[in-house]
């Protein structure tokens, strides 16, 4: 529990907003979550409670404290009410530049200059998002990963005009809330983790395009090889472990044959053009029905909960 509770405003009650609200409410902060329509807000407390109950089953939260966490989250359709007295505002609306710019221009007008304005964008330039503000130095990126109450990483993105004091403030706020913030020193598209993730996806899709293997094989190959090591051995440490001389030799041989296309995969494009969008439509690279979708979501959640539970147990030894 944070010993210096603050008011945090979350803008958007869609895919990420309730989970981000939960992160801060669970550590004692007062959270106001804003959405333009009341319909989205009606399920916020139920969603947060369900998340916490799952976590309690793995010993990650105290069941007796669930009501208190939920009670610290207030919902509103009034933006000024949400932001009044907030030390930090985190935007989590859909990934379109124009609406984000409009929102930050409005936030800049209603929030005191000392309020830190953050975007949960997964890749849009932070400086572009804050381009219409008068106090762009207080606009930062705080990119949470889905689900934000289980995945520790938060990318903190600064621009070339960021207020360093606010960068430190956000780092402390996130660390105190149990997150693992990383400092993205340059405001580049995709930041750090998404650049790495989509570089892997580009090569995976290229192998499918080239007929080297089928889509199922890609996932089997990754989850049964280096994917198993990644939680404890990232690529930089792995290179050091095998030896940089060997890494250089492999790169000299393999890199000329890696995909370097700046255009999306042909197979990916064909699926989208055919309306085969994955979970949304029941088919994509793979075929899905309601049972397999539910099973995949449950497996992912269970995996994350087990990892966090094991990490907590190790820390207590």
N, C-alpha and C positions, 0 to 999 in steps of 0.2 A: 504494500500500500504506500503510495507516495505521501511523504510528509509535508509537501507543499502543494496541495491540490489547486488546480487551475480550472478555468472554464475553457473548454475546447468546443469549437463549432465545426460540425461536419456538414458539408453542402452536398446533398444528394443521398437518397435512401434506396438506391438501386442495388447493383451487383456487389459493391464494395463498402458503401457507407455504413450499414449496420455493423459489419465486422470491425471496421476501424473504430466506430463508436465504442464497441465492446472492449477493445484493447485499452482505451483510456479509462473507461468507467470501471474496469476491473482493477485499476490501480488508483482508485480514489478520486479521479477527476470528475467534475460535473460536465456533462456533454449535452449539447443541444444539436439535434440533427434536423436539418431543414430540407424540405422538398416542396416543389411547386404545388403538387397535388396531395391531398390527404390520403388517397387510396394507398400509395406506396408506404406512407407512414404507419398505416393501421397494423401492419404485420411486423414492424421493427422489434417490438418487445418480445413477441412470440419467437422470432428468429433468434434473437440474442439468447433468450432463455433456453431454447433447444440446443444451441451451441454450447452453452455453459454446462448443461446437463450431460452432454457427450463428454466434455472435458472432465467433469466430476467423476465419471465412471472410470477414468484412467488416472485418477488422483492428481489432476492438474489444477483443480480449483476445489475450494471447500463448498460442499453443497449448501451449507447453512448461509453462505454469503451470496448466493445467486440472486435472491430477492433484492439485496442491497445494490448489486451491480446494475440490475435492470432498472431499479428506482433512480439511479443517477443519470439515466438517459431520458431526456425530455425531447419531444417531437413538436415541430411547428411548421406552419406554411408561411410564416412571417420572417423574412430574411433579416430584418433589423433586430427582431427579437432574438433570433438565433445568435447573432454576432455581438449583441450588447454585452460588454464586459468580457468578451473572449480575448484571451491572450494569444491564441493560435486559431486560425481558421484553415481547414483542410477541404479543398474542393475535390469532389469525386462524382463528376457528371460525365456523360458520354464523350468519347474521344473525337471531338470536333473543335477546331481552333476558334471559329467565330463565336460560338456560345461561351467558350471559356474566356475569351477576351472581354466579351460583354459583361460576364459575371465579375471578373477581376476589376474592371473599371468601376463597377457598382460597389464592390467590396472596398475598394480604395477610397470611395467617397463616404462610406458609412462607418468605417473602422478607424480608430485613432491611429496616428502614424507609427506608434510602437507595436501595433498588432502585427504578428507575422502571418503572411498570407501564403499558403502552400497549395500546390497542385499534386494530385495523385496520378497525373498523366503517366502513361507507360512509355511515352517516347516523343511527345510534342515538345518543341523547344520552350523552355521555361521563359526565356527572354521574350519570345513571341507572345506567349500567353499573357505576360505582364506589360506588353507594349503600350497599352492605353492608360496605364496607371501613372500617377504623378510621383509615386514613391516606389519605383521599381526595385529599389535596393532591398525591400522587405519581401519580395516575391521569391520563393524557393520551390524546389520540387521535393516531394516526399512520396516516393513511389513504393507503395505496399504491394505485396504479392498475394494472390488468392489461394486459400482463404487467409485474410490478414490476421485473424486471431490464432492461426496455427503456424503459418510460415514466418520465421523470425526476421528475414531480411527486409530492410527499408532503405532504398537508395535516396540519399539526401543530395540534391543537385543544386549547385550554386551557379550563378552567372558571373560575368566579369565585373558586375557592379553590386554584387551581394554584400549585405552588411554582415561582417564576420561575427559580430556578437550574436546575431540571430541564428547563424549556422551552428554556433556552439550551443545556443539555447535549445534548438531543435534536437541536436544530438543528445543532450542531457535528458530532455523530455522523453525521447524514444528509448534510450537505455534504461531509464528509470521505469518505463512501462514494459520492460522485458524484451524489447526488440533488439535486433542486431543492425544498427545503422552503418552504412558505408558512405564515404565521402566521394562523390562524383565531382571532380575538380573542374571539369569542362562541360558545358551545356551542349552535348552532342546528341543527335538523333539516336534513340534506343538506349542511351545511357550505358551502363556496364552489363548488367545481367541479361537484358533483352538482346543486346548485340551478340553475346555469347550463345544464348538460346537459339536465336534465329540463324546464326551461322551454322549451327548443327542441323537445324531444320532444312536449310537450303541444301546442304550436302545430302541429307536423307532423301529429300524429294528428287534431287538430281539423280541419285542411284535408281530411283523408281522410273524416272523419265528415260534413263538409259537402258532399262531392262536388266540391270545387274541383279536385282532381286525384287520380290513383291513387297507390298507395304507391311504385311504381317512380319516379315523377316527383319525389317528395320528395327521394330520394337523389341523383338526377341533378342536380336544381336546386342542392342544397347543395354537392356535390363539384365542380361546374363553375362555382361563383361565389365567394361569400365564404368557403367552406370552403378554397379554395386559398390565401387570404390569411392565414388564422388563425395558421399557424405563425410568421409574422413581424409580423402586424398584428392585435392583439387589438381588441375592440370599443371600449375606452376610447381607445386611440391612434387608431383609425379615426375615431371621432367628432371628435377634435381635428383630424385631417387634413382631413376634409370641411368642418369648421367647425361650432362648436356652435350657431350661429344656424340653419344649415341642418338640423342634427340636431333642434333644437327645433321647427322648422317641420314636419318630417316626423313627429315624435312627436305633435304636435297633431292631425295628420290621421290617422295610422295607429293609434295606441294605442287609441282607442275601439273599434277593430274587431279587436283581438287577443283571443284566447281567454283568459278569466280564470277558467275553471271550476275548482272545488276538488274535482271528482270525476274519476276516470279516464275516458278516451275510451270511448265506447259501442262502437266497433269493436274496440278493445283488449279490452274486457270480453267481447264476443261470441266472439272468438277463444279466449280463455282458457276460457270456459264450454264451448266445443266441443272442447276438448283440442288446439287448434292453437297450440302453444307455440313455434314457430320451429324452430331447429336440433334441439331435443330430439325433435320429432315429425315433422319433414319439411315442415311448413307453418306459416305464421303470417300476417303481412301479405304475405309472399312465399312461394314454393314452393321447397323445398330437397331435394336428394338428396345422397348421400355425396360425389359428385364436386364439386358446387357448394359444399358445406360446407368440404371440404378446400381447394378453390381460394380461398375467401374467407379462411380462416385463414392460408393461405400468403401471400396478397397483403398482408394486414395485417402479418404478421411481416416480410416483405420490405420493406415501406414503412418500418416503424419502424427496421429495421436500416440501411437506406439513409440515412434522416434522421440517425441517430446517427453513421454513418460520415462523412457530409458535414460534420456539425458538428465532429467531431474533426479532420477535414482542415483546416477553416477556422481552428480554434484553433491549429493547428501552423504556419500560414503566418506 
